[in-house]
Amino acid sequence: MKHDLPKANLKPFSAVIFDMDGTILDTELVFKSIVYDVAAELGYEMTDSVHLSMVGSSHETTNKLLMEAYGSSFPYSLFDEKCRVSMHEQMLDAVPVKTGAREMLAELKARDIPTAIATSSRSHHAMSHLGSAGLLDMFRTIVTRDDVVHPKPHPEPYLTAARRLGVDPAACLALEDSHSGVRAAHAAGMQTIMVPDLVRPTDEIAALCVAVMESLSHVHRVALPGIEAIATRL
């Protein structure tokens, strides 16, 4: 498995595109608890393997995964609604942010390096949670499931974000925590760093990354020094 790479292996970049849940927002553990509770309430036993397969997946992919796991009678619409309501209730007071996220975003903004979100979450979820976390104004554009035809692992979310920023995808750095997200960013032609949350990289996924790092604080220390020149040319 690939581990952290020295910063010399990271090519200059002109923009940074972040995944949201599990990368910027520390929400995956909260959602895991909700998924288990809602499944039990509906009479189904959630398992680690099924849950982990859902991490980073779109609404449609999750539907398919649960139908395959529990059969065509699985009440996905009800499951999805209950999960969304419970998540909203738990995020009313505060939305947890991943360690190092605020500091990294603040420095990127200070250097006028454009940033974006590319998420499989729907627009209401993304805007609500980023707003509650006080991070909405840190991104020049936010691409959600509602903005694309093809969700991750298709590259469309990342390509859409790059287009909105006016930056060549090859000049973008992508930060992801899920396998589907890494596949999407790599397919878009972006340098990709995986910052694992609940899911660890396989050898195949690590091979698609320029680095696998343990936190955004680590990414901040390794990726941002020495890019002053490229920032001035944006």
C-alpha positions, 0 to 999 in steps of 0.5 A: 500500500502506498504511503505519504509521498514527499512534496517533490512528487506533487506537481504545481496546482492552480486550484483545489477541489474537495470532497465534502462528507468525510473530507471537509466535514466530519460527518461519516461516523454520525451518518454510520450510527444513523444508518444502523439505527434506521435499518434496525428500525425498519427490521433490517440488520446493517453490516459493516460491509454494506455500510462501507460500500455506501461510503461516498456513493450517490443516492442511486448507487446506495439504492442499488447496493441496498436492494442487492443486499436486502432484496427488492422489497427493501423500502429505500425511499423510507430509509433515505427519508428517515436517514435525512431527517435524523441527520438534519436533527443531529446537525442542527446545533453544530456540524463537525469539521475535519481537523486541519480543514479550516486552516487549510481553507483559510490559507488557500483563500489568503493566497487566492487559490480557488477552491470548490466542493465536488460531492455526491450529496444533494444540494440541500444537504450540502448547502445546509451543512456547509452553512452550519459549519460556517464554510460556505464562503470558503468555496467559489463553487459547490457541485452537488448530485443535483448539478450533474447527470453522472455522479462519482465514480464518474468524473463529471462532478470534478470536471464540472467543478474545474469548468466552473473555476475556469481551471484545467482539470490537470492543474487541479488538486483533488482531496478525497476520502472514498474509493468512488471519489478517488476514481472520479478525481483520477478519471478527471485527470486530477492529481488526487490525494486520499485522506482516509476516513472510514475506508482505507485505500486498497493497493488499486486505489492508492495507485490512483493517488499521488499520496495517501495522507492521514489528515488535512493538517498533513496535506496542508503542511506538505502541499501548500509550501512553495506554491506562491509562484503559481498562486500569483499567476491565477 
